[in-house]
Each structure stands twice: as C-alpha cells, then as structure tokens.
Amino acid sequence: MSVEKIKRIGVLTGGGDAPGLNAVIRALVKTAIRVYGWEVMGILDGYDGLLTPGKIKPLTLVDVRGILHRGGTILGTTNRTNPFSVPRKARGKILNVDESEVAIHTVRKHKIDCVAVVGGDGTLLLGNRLRKKGMAMVGIPKTIDNDIKATDFTFGFNSAVTTAMCAIDKIHSTAESHHRVMIVEVMGRNVGWIALYAGLAAGADAILIPEIPYDAREVAKKIREREADGRNFSMIVVGEGAMPKGGKRIYYKAEGSDKYGRLGGIGNYLAKQLSKYVENEIRVVTLGHLQRGGSPTNVDRMLGMRFGHEACRLIAERKFGYMVALRGDDIVDVNLEDVIGVQRAVPLDHPLIRLAEDIGTEFGR
C-alpha cells in the first residue's frame, strides 16, 4: 500500500448508528475532494464492506448532497463484523476465522491509501489492529454513550440526550396526571452520561447511573418524601448499566436464545424492588433505539463536520493510528494506543453530580 502520496482514501462507519454520522461523511468527502484533490471510496456496512465483494463505491460531491440533516449513515453500519473473528461454516460446524488479511487485501486492491474509521471503542480498536497489519487508518470517535477516553464529547451524544430529555418531559406529564412513579430506562451501556444529562435536564427526581450502585430503599425514601410534601408522583431516570448495591448489571435474553446477551431490563428490576417499599403505581418506559434515531442536533452536526474536516488533515499529515478529539473548543490529535480499551466513566466528583444532589436529586447512595 503506497502512502508516499495520498491519492485515494476510504471511509467506513462501524458499530451502532448515531445522529451526526452523515455530517462527518459530508465534511470528509467535501474536504478531501475540494481541498486535497483526493478520491473518496465509501466502504459499506462497516468492516463487512472489507470482507464482502461489491461493498465499496466512489463517493462524490453529488453523493453527499442533502445528507447533513439525516440521521443514520448513508454507508450503512454493523456492530457484528470482526475481521479477526468471522463465523464461517466448515465441515458442518461454525468456526471463527481470521480474515484480517482479506480486509487488508481489499484496501490494497482498491488502491485506498488510508481509511477513515468512524466508530466507537470497538470499531476503533479493530481499525488500530488492522493498522498494525498494514492498513493506514485514522479514527473519528462516535458513540451516543460518550464513553471514549480523551475526547470531551462524541457526536451523537447530544442528540441522544435531547431525544431522551424530550421523552422524559412527555412522560412527566402523564406521571403527574395519574399520580404514578415513572421509571425511564435510557441507553449508555456501562456509563451514565446519557442518564445524568437527560435526567438533570428533564428535572428527574432520581437518577441512577452505573458509576453509583444504588440502594432501592434510598430511592423509595425520596418518593415518600415527595408524597409528604404533596408531590404524589415521581420521575426516575436509570441508565441501562445501573446496578443495585451488592448486585450485578441486568442483561436480557435475546429471543430464541438461552443466553443473556445485552444490557437491559434494569427499569423493570427496579420497579419490582420499589414495589416492596412504596404503594404508588409504578410504570416503566424503556426508550431503547429511539435515542439513536432522528436528525442530529446542531451540536452534533457541527461536531461531526469538524471531526470529518480534521480527519482529512490527519491523513494529509500521515498521522496514521491517531484519532481526532474534542478538548474544550479545540480539535486535537490523540494516539489510539492511549484511548482504546478504556471507558470514560462519569467521575464521582463531576460538577453535574454535585449540582444534582445540591438541588435534591437522588442517586440512591
């Protein structure tokens, strides 16, 4: 693979979708063509596009017209393809096969000098592993969970928080009308950024996050205190990775499987716990993939465009193995070796936690 002179670059989006992906693609394609004179190849469906014939296509200025406001990604994505462990049927069995060389060969075959990998921790980790085997790449951090180290924010997060906040606002009115305890389960995996930001913005009475194991009795106490004060309803926001003190995270079984796979179900689990201590009617709403969909907010559009634009600079400067990141108002370069594999959790002394507790929000501790 020639990297002496950049002529053609590729871009792929991997992992879960997030609002702002198309903003990244648009800015990257426009910058690559208009500023650097490069050709751009779109790699479809994440890493699957490097393993399946016919999944690489040119991206032109025409292809990125009118996509800035669109959710999802025009390139498609998947969070199931790992080039180093691909399930293939052989001799009646399903074996996991290392096809990383196939991915490298595909990049070389299409004369792609560098791949811009847009994704979360897992996608970036795989991209960095492919780099070590010969594929030049730069990273662009993406996740609604906001859990990537070394960047203050990832695009997609603000949109997810806004969607969750608006949903909680609507649920708030029905909770008050029916005098119920409403539990809203939000995404975030093992970190509580979405729950913290959305819960605080929507005025939740309790916010339960993975970083602070909760005591259901403390949450019930908060509900009873509100009742004593004439507030006969309560709003509780819980991150999907939250867990009770001394307990474990809750996973649900995929349909047709006997294995517990994905995080989810903590809202219903919490409802059963609280029913032992309070008499209120308790209802649970799980927002799920609603938080991934829809048009990106202005914040995520701007951040996505800045990331796509600056990724081209990284490529031009041949800073392969680096990713763009937001620090304050600046876009900086970060070595992927320093960030992948480490989740960015909510610090227990975070200013928003102090703010929430000072105004009476319960964290169950």
C-alpha positions as CSV (number, residue, x, y, z in Angstrom):
1,M,0.0,0.0,0.0
2,S,1.5,3.3,-1.1
3,V,1.4,6.1,1.4
4,E,4.1,8.3,-0.2
5,K,1.4,10.4,-1.9
6,I,-2.2,10.3,-0.9
7,K,-4.5,9.9,-3.9
8,R,-7.5,7.9,-2.6
9,I,-9.0,7.5,0.8
10,G,-11.8,5.3,2.2
11,V,-14.3,5.9,4.9
12,L,-16.4,3.4,6.9
13,T,-18.9,3.7,9.7
14,G,-19.0,0.9,12.3
15,G,-20.8,-0.1,15.4
16,G,-24.2,1.4,16.4
17,D,-25.6,4.2,14.3
18,A,-25.6,7.7,15.8
19,P,-27.0,11.1,14.7
20,G,-24.2,13.1,13.0
21,L,-22.6,10.3,11.0
22,N,-23.7,11.8,7.7
23,A,-22.3,15.2,8.8
24,V,-18.9,13.5,9.2
25,I,-19.1,11.8,5.8
26,R,-20.2,15.0,4.1
27,A,-17.5,17.2,5.6
28,L,-14.8,14.5,5.0
29,V,-15.8,14.0,1.3
30,K,-16.0,17.7,0.6
31,T,-12.7,18.5,2.3
32,A,-10.9,15.5,0.6
33,I,-12.1,16.5,-2.8
34,R,-12.1,20.3,-2.7
35,V,-9.0,20.9,-0.6
36,Y,-6.7,17.9,-1.2
37,G,-7.9,16.6,-4.6
38,W,-8.3,13.0,-3.3
39,E,-10.8,10.5,-4.5
40,V,-13.0,9.0,-1.7
41,M,-14.3,5.5,-1.5
42,G,-17.3,4.6,0.7
43,I,-17.0,1.3,2.4
44,L,-20.4,-0.1,3.1
45,D,-21.7,-1.7,6.3
46,G,-18.6,-1.2,8.4
47,Y,-15.9,-3.9,8.3
48,D,-18.3,-6.1,6.4
49,G,-17.5,-3.9,3.4
50,L,-13.9,-5.0,3.5
51,L,-14.8,-8.7,3.6
52,T,-17.7,-8.8,1.1
53,P,-17.2,-8.1,-2.7
54,G,-19.2,-5.2,-4.1
55,K,-19.4,-3.1,-1.0
56,I,-17.0,-0.3,-1.9
57,K,-18.2,2.6,-4.1
58,P,-16.9,6.0,-5.0
59,L,-18.2,9.0,-3.0
60,T,-18.6,12.2,-4.9
61,L,-19.8,15.7,-4.1
62,V,-23.1,14.7,-5.6
63,D,-23.4,11.7,-3.3
64,V,-23.2,13.9,-0.1
65,R,-25.7,16.5,-1.1
66,G,-28.7,16.8,1.2
67,I,-27.4,14.4,3.9
68,L,-26.4,16.8,6.7
69,H,-29.8,16.7,8.4
70,R,-30.3,13.0,8.0
71,G,-30.0,10.5,10.8
72,G,-28.2,7.2,10.5
73,T,-25.4,6.7,7.9
74,I,-25.6,6.6,4.1
75,L,-22.8,4.0,4.2
76,G,-24.7,1.5,6.5
77,T,-23.2,0.0,9.6
78,T,-22.9,-3.2,11.6
79,N,-21.6,-4.0,15.1
80,R,-21.2,-7.7,14.4
81,T,-18.4,-7.9,11.9
82,N,-14.9,-8.5,13.4
83,P,-12.3,-9.2,10.6
84,F,-10.2,-11.1,13.1
85,S,-13.1,-13.5,14.0
86,V,-15.6,-14.1,11.3
87,P,-18.0,-17.0,11.7
88,R,-17.8,-19.4,8.7
89,K,-19.4,-22.7,8.2
90,A,-16.9,-25.5,7.6
91,R,-17.4,-29.3,7.8
92,G,-20.8,-28.8,9.4
93,K,-19.5,-26.5,12.1
94,I,-19.4,-22.8,12.7
95,L,-15.8,-21.7,13.1
96,N,-14.4,-18.3,13.8
97,V,-11.8,-17.4,11.1
98,D,-9.3,-14.7,11.0
99,E,-9.9,-12.8,7.7
100,S,-8.0,-9.7,8.5
101,E,-5.7,-10.4,5.5
102,V,-8.8,-10.3,3.3
103,A,-9.6,-6.8,4.7
104,I,-6.1,-5.7,4.0
105,H,-6.1,-7.1,0.5
106,T,-9.4,-5.3,-0.2
107,V,-8.0,-2.0,0.7
108,R,-4.9,-2.6,-1.4
109,K,-7.0,-3.9,-4.3
110,H,-9.0,-0.6,-4.4
111,K,-5.8,1.4,-4.1
112,I,-7.0,3.1,-0.9
113,D,-4.1,4.9,0.8
114,C,-5.8,5.5,4.1
115,V,-9.2,4.5,5.7
116,A,-11.1,7.0,8.0
117,V,-12.7,4.7,10.6
118,V,-15.7,6.3,12.2
119,G,-16.9,4.4,15.3
120,G,-16.8,3.7,19.0
121,D,-14.2,1.9,21.1
122,G,-14.7,-1.5,19.5
123,T,-14.6,-0.2,15.9
124,L,-11.5,1.9,16.6
125,L,-9.8,-1.0,18.3
126,L,-10.3,-3.2,15.3
127,G,-9.1,-0.4,13.0
128,N,-6.0,0.0,15.0
129,R,-5.3,-3.7,14.8
130,L,-5.7,-3.6,11.0
131,R,-3.3,-0.7,11.0
132,K,-0.7,-2.8,12.7
133,K,-1.1,-5.3,9.9
134,G,-0.5,-2.7,7.2
135,M,-3.7,-0.7,6.7
136,A,-3.2,3.0,7.2
137,M,-6.1,4.5,9.1
138,V,-7.2,7.4,11.2
139,G,-10.0,7.4,13.8
140,I,-13.1,9.5,14.3
141,P,-14.8,8.8,17.6
142,K,-18.6,8.2,17.5
143,T,-20.9,6.9,20.2
144,I,-24.1,8.2,21.8
145,D,-22.8,6.8,25.1
146,N,-20.0,9.5,25.2
147,D,-17.6,6.9,26.7
148,I,-14.5,7.3,24.6
149,K,-11.4,8.4,26.6
150,A,-9.6,11.6,25.6
151,T,-12.5,13.4,24.0
152,D,-14.8,15.7,25.9
153,F,-17.7,14.7,23.8
154,T,-18.5,12.4,20.9
155,F,-21.1,13.3,18.2
156,G,-24.4,11.5,18.7
157,F,-24.4,12.1,22.4
158,N,-26.1,15.5,22.3
159,S,-28.8,14.2,20.0
160,A,-29.4,11.1,22.2
161,V,-29.7,13.3,25.3
162,T,-32.1,15.7,23.6
163,T,-34.3,12.8,22.5
164,A,-34.3,11.3,26.0
165,M,-35.0,14.7,27.6
166,C,-38.0,15.3,25.3
167,A,-39.3,11.8,26.0
168,I,-39.0,12.3,29.8
169,D,-40.8,15.6,29.5
170,K,-43.7,13.9,27.9
171,I,-43.7,11.1,30.4
172,H,-43.5,13.6,33.2
173,S,-47.0,15.0,32.4
174,T,-48.7,11.6,32.4
175,A,-46.9,10.7,35.7
176,E,-48.3,13.8,37.3
177,S,-51.8,13.3,35.9
178,H,-52.0,9.7,37.1
179,H,-50.0,10.1,40.4
180,R,-47.5,7.4,39.3
181,V,-43.9,6.6,39.7
182,M,-42.5,6.6,36.3
183,I,-39.1,4.8,35.6
184,V,-37.4,5.8,32.3
185,E,-34.6,3.5,31.2
186,V,-32.1,5.1,28.9
187,M,-29.1,3.8,27.0
188,G,-25.4,4.4,27.9
189,R,-24.0,0.9,28.4
190,N,-21.7,0.9,31.4
191,V,-21.5,4.6,31.8
192,G,-24.1,7.1,33.0
193,W,-23.6,10.2,30.7
194,I,-27.0,10.0,29.0
195,A,-28.9,9.3,32.2
196,L,-27.1,12.1,34.0
197,Y,-27.5,14.8,31.3
198,A,-31.0,13.8,30.3
199,G,-32.3,13.2,33.8
200,L,-30.9,16.5,35.1
201,A,-32.2,18.5,32.1
202,A,-35.7,17.0,32.5
203,G,-35.9,17.5,36.2
204,A,-35.8,13.8,37.3
205,D,-36.3,13.2,41.0
206,A,-33.8,10.3,41.0
207,I,-31.0,9.5,38.5
208,L,-29.4,6.1,38.8
209,I,-26.1,5.6,36.9
210,P,-23.7,2.7,36.6
211,E,-20.9,4.6,38.4
212,I,-23.0,4.8,41.7
213,P,-24.5,1.5,42.8
214,Y,-28.0,2.3,44.2
215,D,-29.9,1.3,47.3
216,A,-33.6,1.0,46.3
217,R,-34.6,2.0,49.9
218,E,-33.0,5.4,49.4
219,V,-34.9,5.8,46.2
220,A,-38.1,4.8,47.9
221,K,-37.4,7.3,50.7
222,K,-37.2,10.0,48.1
223,I,-40.6,9.0,46.7
224,R,-42.2,9.1,50.2
225,E,-40.6,12.4,51.0
226,R,-42.2,13.8,47.8
227,E,-45.6,12.4,48.9
228,A,-45.3,14.0,52.3
229,D,-44.6,17.3,50.5
230,G,-47.8,16.9,48.4
231,R,-46.0,15.7,45.3
232,N,-47.8,12.4,44.6
233,F,-45.7,11.4,41.6
234,S,-42.0,10.8,40.9
235,M,-39.8,10.6,37.9
236,I,-36.8,8.2,37.9
237,V,-34.2,8.0,35.2
238,V,-32.0,4.9,35.2
239,G,-29.1,4.1,32.9
240,E,-29.2,0.6,31.4
241,G,-26.0,-0.3,33.1
242,A,-27.0,0.7,36.6
243,M,-27.0,-1.9,39.3
244,P,-28.1,-2.2,42.9
245,K,-25.5,-2.2,45.7
246,G,-24.1,-5.7,46.1
247,G,-25.8,-6.7,42.8
248,K,-24.9,-7.1,39.2
249,R,-25.9,-5.5,35.9
250,I,-29.1,-6.7,34.3
251,Y,-29.0,-8.5,30.9
252,Y,-31.8,-9.8,28.9
253,K,-32.2,-12.9,26.8
254,A,-32.3,-12.5,23.1
255,E,-35.4,-14.0,21.5
256,G,-34.8,-17.7,20.6
257,S,-31.6,-17.9,22.7
258,D,-30.9,-19.3,26.1
259,K,-28.1,-16.8,26.7
260,Y,-28.2,-13.5,28.4
261,G,-26.7,-11.0,25.9
262,R,-27.4,-7.3,26.0
263,L,-27.8,-4.8,28.8
264,G,-31.4,-4.0,29.5
265,G,-34.2,-4.6,32.0
266,I,-32.9,-2.6,34.9
267,G,-36.1,-0.5,34.8
268,N,-38.4,-3.4,35.4
269,Y,-36.0,-4.8,38.0
270,L,-36.0,-1.5,39.9
271,A,-39.8,-1.4,39.7
272,K,-40.1,-4.7,41.4
273,Q,-37.6,-3.5,44.1
274,L,-39.5,-0.3,44.7
275,S,-42.9,-2.1,44.9
276,K,-41.7,-3.5,48.2
277,Y,-41.4,-0.1,49.8
278,V,-44.0,2.2,48.2
279,E,-47.7,1.9,47.4
280,N,-47.7,4.1,44.2
281,E,-48.5,2.6,40.9
282,I,-45.1,2.1,39.1
283,R,-44.7,2.1,35.3
284,V,-41.6,1.6,33.2
285,V,-40.7,3.1,29.9
286,T,-37.6,1.8,28.0
287,L,-36.5,4.3,25.3
288,G,-34.2,2.0,23.6
289,H,-33.2,2.7,20.0
290,L,-35.4,5.8,19.9
291,Q,-32.3,7.5,21.3
292,R,-30.2,6.6,18.2
293,G,-32.6,7.9,15.6
294,G,-33.7,11.1,14.0
295,S,-32.0,14.2,12.8
296,P,-28.8,15.3,14.7
297,T,-28.9,18.4,16.8
298,N,-27.0,21.4,15.7
299,V,-24.3,20.5,18.3
300,D,-23.8,17.0,16.7
301,R,-23.9,18.4,13.1
302,M,-21.2,20.9,13.9
303,L,-19.0,18.4,15.9
304,G,-19.4,15.8,13.2
305,M,-18.4,18.3,10.5
306,R,-15.4,19.4,12.5
307,F,-14.3,15.8,13.0
308,G,-14.6,14.9,9.4
309,H,-12.7,18.0,8.3
310,E,-9.9,17.5,10.8
311,A,-9.6,13.8,9.9
312,C,-8.5,14.8,6.4
313,R,-5.8,16.9,8.0
314,L,-4.6,13.9,10.0
315,I,-4.5,11.9,6.7
316,A,-2.6,14.7,4.9
317,E,-0.1,14.8,7.7
318,R,0.2,11.0,7.7
319,K,-0.7,10.7,11.4
320,F,-2.0,7.2,11.0
321,G,-3.1,5.5,14.2
322,Y,-4.4,8.8,15.6
323,M,-7.9,10.0,16.1
324,V,-9.5,13.4,16.3
325,A,-10.9,14.5,19.7
326,L,-12.6,17.5,21.2
327,R,-10.8,19.3,24.1
328,G,-12.7,22.4,25.2
329,D,-13.3,24.2,21.9
330,D,-10.3,22.7,20.1
331,I,-10.0,19.6,17.9
332,V,-6.8,17.7,18.9
333,D,-4.9,14.6,17.8
334,V,-4.8,11.6,20.1
335,N,-2.8,8.4,19.7
336,L,-5.3,5.5,19.5
337,E,-3.0,3.4,21.7
338,D,-3.7,5.8,24.5
339,V,-7.5,5.7,24.4
340,I,-8.9,2.4,23.1
341,G,-10.0,-0.2,25.6
342,V,-10.6,2.3,28.4
343,Q,-14.1,3.6,29.0
344,R,-14.7,7.2,30.0
345,A,-16.9,6.9,33.1
346,V,-18.7,9.7,34.9
347,P,-16.4,10.9,37.7
348,L,-18.0,10.7,41.1
349,D,-17.0,14.4,41.7
350,H,-18.4,15.6,38.4
351,P,-19.9,19.1,38.7
352,L,-23.3,17.9,37.4
353,I,-23.5,15.3,40.2
354,R,-22.8,18.0,42.8
355,L,-25.3,20.2,41.1
356,A,-28.0,17.5,41.0
357,E,-27.5,16.5,44.7
358,D,-27.5,20.1,45.8
359,I,-30.9,20.7,44.2
360,G,-32.3,17.5,45.7
361,T,-31.8,14.8,43.1
362,E,-31.5,11.3,44.5
363,F,-28.7,9.0,43.3
364,G,-29.6,6.1,45.6
365,R,-26.4,6.2,47.7
